[in-house]
Every structure is written in structure tokens, then in C-alpha cells.
Amino acid sequence: MTIVLAINAARSIWFMAAYPAVMPSRVVADTALLLALALFGAAALVGIARRRQWGRWLGLVVMVALTVAMLLLPDRSRVQGILD
């Protein structure tokens, strides 16, 4: 998950560098959020790998956050238009 977030953040930064004139504040905010989440996940991985107490709690927070996000996101598993 951390690697995917880091790759998406890098792609957003690459896009902003390629098109500096067309850079809405929303893109900057989304990129900042992606970088923050990638760093949060990396910190959790490092803390768990070094067997730190804060790493265990951070890993638990990440698992709870992902579970809550899965429950709160809308269900998009049904493809519209194919079976209707």
C-alpha cells in the first residue's frame, strides 16, 4: 500500500512538473495527502521492522483506518449498463 501511494504521489508530482500552468490547488492538495499517507505507511513499516512499541500502535492505527475506509467507501462493484 505504501509503495502504491508513493508511486501515485510521484506521478502527481511528475504531472505538476510537466504542466505547471494547469496546476489547480486541488492537485497540490491531493499530492500532499498522498505524500503524507505514503510517509505514514513507511513510518509504520520501519517501526514494526525495528520492533518499536510506537510501530505496533501505528500499524494498528493503519489497519483500523483501512478497515473504516473500506466500510465508508461507496460500493462500486456493480458495473452499470452491461446487465441492465
C-alpha positions as CSV (number, residue, x, y, z in Angstrom):
1,M,0.0,0.0,0.0
2,T,2.8,2.4,0.9
3,I,4.6,1.7,-2.4
4,V,1.4,2.3,-4.4
5,L,0.8,5.6,-2.6
6,A,4.4,6.7,-3.2
7,I,4.2,5.8,-6.9
8,N,0.9,7.8,-7.2
9,A,2.4,10.7,-5.4
10,A,5.4,10.6,-7.8
11,R,3.1,10.5,-10.8
12,S,1.2,13.5,-9.5
13,I,4.5,15.4,-9.0
14,W,5.6,14.5,-12.5
15,F,2.3,15.8,-13.9
16,M,2.6,19.0,-12.0
17,A,6.2,19.5,-13.3
18,A,5.0,18.7,-16.9
19,Y,2.1,21.2,-16.8
20,P,2.9,24.0,-14.4
21,A,0.4,26.4,-15.9
22,V,-2.5,24.0,-15.4
23,M,-2.0,23.2,-11.7
24,P,-5.1,23.7,-9.6
25,S,-4.9,23.8,-5.9
26,R,-6.8,20.5,-5.7
27,V,-3.9,18.7,-7.4
28,V,-1.5,20.1,-5.0
29,A,-3.7,19.2,-2.0
30,D,-4.2,15.6,-3.3
31,T,-0.5,15.2,-3.9
32,A,0.3,16.4,-0.4
33,L,-2.2,13.9,1.0
34,L,-0.7,11.1,-1.0
35,L,2.8,12.0,0.3
36,A,1.6,12.2,3.8
37,L,-0.1,8.8,3.6
38,A,3.0,7.3,2.0
39,L,5.2,8.7,4.8
40,F,2.8,7.5,7.4
41,G,2.8,4.0,6.0
42,A,6.6,4.0,5.6
43,A,7.0,5.1,9.3
44,A,4.7,2.2,10.3
45,L,6.7,-0.3,8.4
46,V,10.0,1.0,9.8
47,G,8.6,1.0,13.4
48,I,7.3,-2.5,13.0
49,A,10.5,-3.8,11.4
50,R,12.6,-2.3,14.3
51,R,10.1,-3.7,16.8
52,R,9.3,-0.4,18.4
53,Q,6.2,0.0,20.6
54,W,5.1,3.0,18.6
55,G,5.5,1.0,15.4
56,R,3.0,-1.6,16.7
57,W,0.5,1.1,17.6
58,L,1.0,2.9,14.3
59,G,0.5,-0.4,12.4
60,L,-2.7,-1.0,14.4
61,V,-3.9,2.5,13.5
62,V,-3.2,1.8,9.8
63,M,-5.2,-1.4,9.9
64,V,-8.2,0.2,11.7
65,A,-8.1,3.2,9.2
66,L,-8.1,0.9,6.2
67,T,-11.0,-1.1,7.7
68,V,-13.0,2.0,8.4
69,A,-12.2,3.4,4.9
70,M,-13.4,0.1,3.3
71,L,-16.7,0.3,5.2
72,L,-17.3,4.0,4.4
73,L,-16.4,4.0,0.7
74,P,-19.4,3.6,-1.7
75,D,-19.8,0.2,-3.3
76,R,-18.8,0.4,-6.9
77,S,-18.6,-3.3,-7.6
78,R,-21.7,-3.3,-9.8
79,V,-21.0,-2.3,-13.4
80,Q,-23.7,-0.1,-14.8
81,G,-25.1,-0.7,-18.3
82,I,-23.8,-4.2,-19.0
83,L,-26.6,-6.2,-17.4
84,D,-29.3,-3.5,-17.4
